[in-house]
Amino acid sequence: MTIEEGRNFLKPFRFDQLPEDAMSDQMKKIQQPPLEKAVKAGAKIIELVSPEEVRLNEKDIRELFYDRKSIRVFNDEAMTLGELSFLLWASQGVKSVMDNRYAAFRTVPSAGARHPFETYIFVNNVEGLERGIYRYMALEHKLELIKTGDYREKLIPASMGQKYTGKSAVVFAYSVIPYRTEWRYYVGAYKPILLDAGHVGQNLYLACEALNLGTVGLASYNVDAYDEMIGLDGNDEFIVYVFPVGKYD
């Protein structure tokens, strides 16, 4: 890719430049993809605390904006299940679903309400949760256990040697299922997908600030390593954004 081609990716997609016979699957009346991945048969499901029950600090919105910063040094204090619950809801929580399940309205905006992301978390130090990998069931506000195990040493090389990933209480790894947005926007889906990822990241930053937690968004990571740890195919679903989160001094 040349620099010019890369810059052109930042520009709005010109649908009027497509061939006349180019149609999205929505235009072809093809059934839309599901709003959320199905739970695997027999998977262990963990109930989460309601976000309304989680106590936040008393900063007003101006203080949250002003104090928000990237944190790369975490201490050994465990995160509570309530804190984790609030972060999941704040960054991908579902507020309502249309009657025909055409769209879900969440705590973050998304182009066409397509919400192409799934949230996976690597639990390193959370009260009441086994270490392992979990998926957030946003529609139900629950967790699905994917795998148990200690991934702290694997997270560091997967994050290009950034050691604080292994020191964090939780690593949020947001995957994208591109077809959810492609279904409507065809080849024009990819820029809005990445814009949507930015909305998710900022919500997570501000939610962390409201709980006196720290995080940092990682653009440098080994997508193949993350996909392999979670069990993603790397084509129809792959990791697109990573955030270690934890307590700090």
Backbone hydrogen bonds, N-H to C=O, Kabsch-Sander energy under -0.5 kcal/mol:
donor,donor_aa,acceptor,acceptor_aa,energy
6,G,2,T,-2.3
7,R,3,I,-2.4
8,N,4,E,-2.1
9,F,5,E,-1.1
10,L,6,G,-0.5
10,L,7,R,-1.3
11,K,8,N,-1.2
15,F,13,F,-1.0
17,Q,14,R,-1.7
18,L,15,F,-1.5
22,A,19,P,-2.0
26,Q,183,W,-2.5
28,K,24,S,-1.5
29,K,26,Q,-1.5
30,I,25,D,-2.6
43,A,40,K,-2.1
46,I,143,L,-2.8
48,L,141,H,-0.8
53,E,50,S,-1.7
54,V,51,P,-1.1
57,N,210,A,-2.9
64,L,60,D,-2.0
65,F,61,I,-2.0
66,Y,62,R,-2.4
67,D,63,E,-3.0
68,R,64,L,-1.4
71,I,215,T,-2.4
75,N,247,K,-2.4
79,M,125,N,-2.4
84,L,80,T,-2.2
85,S,81,L,-2.5
86,F,82,G,-2.3
87,L,83,E,-2.1
88,L,84,L,-2.3
89,W,85,S,-2.3
90,A,86,F,-2.9
91,S,87,L,-1.7
92,Q,88,L,-1.7
93,G,89,W,-2.6
94,V,138,A,-0.7
95,K,93,G,-0.5
95,K,105,F,-3.4
96,S,105,F,-1.5
98,M,103,A,-2.6
101,R,98,M,-2.6
104,A,113,A,-0.7
105,F,96,S,-3.2
106,R,104,A,-0.6
106,R,108,V,-0.5
107,T,93,G,-1.9
113,A,110,S,-2.5
114,R,111,A,-1.5
118,E,175,S,-1.6
120,Y,118,E,-0.6
120,Y,173,A,-2.2
121,I,134,Y,-2.5
122,F,171,V,-2.6
123,V,121,I,-0.8
123,V,132,G,-3.0
124,N,122,F,-0.7
124,N,169,A,-2.7
125,N,169,A,-2.4
127,E,79,M,-2.7
129,L,126,V,-1.9
132,G,123,V,-1.3
133,I,147,K,-3.0
134,Y,121,I,-2.3
135,R,144,E,-2.5
136,Y,119,T,-2.9
137,M,135,R,-0.6
137,M,142,K,-3.3
138,A,136,Y,-1.3
140,E,137,M,-0.7
141,H,137,M,-1.8
142,K,137,M,-1.3
143,L,46,I,-2.4
144,E,135,R,-2.8
145,L,44,K,-2.6
145,L,143,L,-0.5
146,I,133,I,-2.8
147,K,133,I,-1.7
149,G,131,R,-2.2
151,Y,149,G,-0.7
155,L,151,Y,-2.2
156,I,152,R,-0.9
158,A,154,K,-1.7
159,S,155,L,-1.1
159,S,156,I,-0.8
160,M,157,P,-1.5
161,G,156,I,-2.1
162,Q,156,I,-0.6
162,Q,159,S,-1.2
163,K,161,G,-1.2
165,T,162,Q,-1.7
166,G,163,K,-1.3
167,K,163,K,-0.7
168,S,164,Y,-1.1
169,A,245,V,-1.4
170,V,245,V,-2.1
171,V,122,F,-1.8
172,F,170,V,-0.5
172,F,243,F,-3.3
173,A,120,Y,-3.4
173,A,171,V,-0.5
174,Y,241,Y,-2.6
175,S,118,E,-2.6
175,S,173,A,-0.6
176,V,238,F,-2.8
177,I,116,P,-2.9
180,R,177,I,-1.8
181,T,178,P,-1.4
182,E,178,P,-2.7
183,W,179,Y,-2.8
184,R,181,T,-0.9
185,Y,181,T,-2.9
186,Y,182,E,-2.6
188,G,185,Y,-2.4
189,A,186,Y,-1.3
193,I,189,A,-1.7
194,L,190,Y,-1.7
195,L,191,K,-2.2
196,D,192,P,-2.6
197,A,193,I,-1.8
198,G,194,L,-1.4
199,H,195,L,-1.5
200,V,196,D,-2.0
201,G,197,A,-2.4
202,Q,198,G,-2.2
203,N,199,H,-2.0
204,L,200,V,-2.2
205,Y,201,G,-2.4
206,L,202,Q,-2.5
207,A,203,N,-2.4
208,C,204,L,-2.4
209,E,205,Y,-2.1
210,A,206,L,-1.8
211,L,207,A,-0.7
211,L,208,C,-1.1
212,N,209,E,-1.0
213,L,208,C,-2.9
214,G,246,G,-2.8
215,T,69,K,-0.5
216,V,244,P,-0.9
218,L,242,V,-3.2
219,A,217,G,-0.6
221,Y,219,A,-0.7
222,N,158,A,-3.4
223,V,221,Y,-1.0
226,Y,222,N,-2.1
227,D,223,V,-2.7
228,E,224,D,-2.3
229,M,225,A,-2.2
230,I,226,Y,-2.1
231,G,227,D,-2.8
232,L,227,D,-2.6
234,G,237,E,-2.0
238,F,176,V,-1.5
240,V,174,Y,-3.2
241,Y,174,Y,-1.3
242,V,218,L,-1.0
243,F,172,F,-3.0
245,V,170,V,-3.2
246,G,214,G,-2.0
247,K,77,E,-0.6
